[in-house]
Amino acid sequence: MQRKIIIHKSLYRPTLFVGCERLPFTFTVTVGGVVMMAYQNLWVSIGVFIYYLIAIMLIRRVNEDDPQFFLCLTRYVVHYADYYPANEFYPGKPDIPYSFYK
């Protein structure tokens, strides 16, 4: 009979801040803070509070399924052209236009 080995979630799940990754949470708080400082108004403060609630709920929902979603998305956006250049000769061959007559 095989023995069951329990692997706790704390060993493989990353640490989240308020249920969100740090980068999108920090970006959300920074944008809201800049808007509140630029337009010091009661209605803007209420709007930013609603923005905080909606943004954090959406980020938490995404991070429940995939806790490293934004980390992977950032890595994909930054390095996409390095791995998938628009070149049929990649890797190793130079990008030389084809000419029938040499």
Order of alpha helices (4+ residues) and beta strands (2+ residues): alpha-alpha-alpha
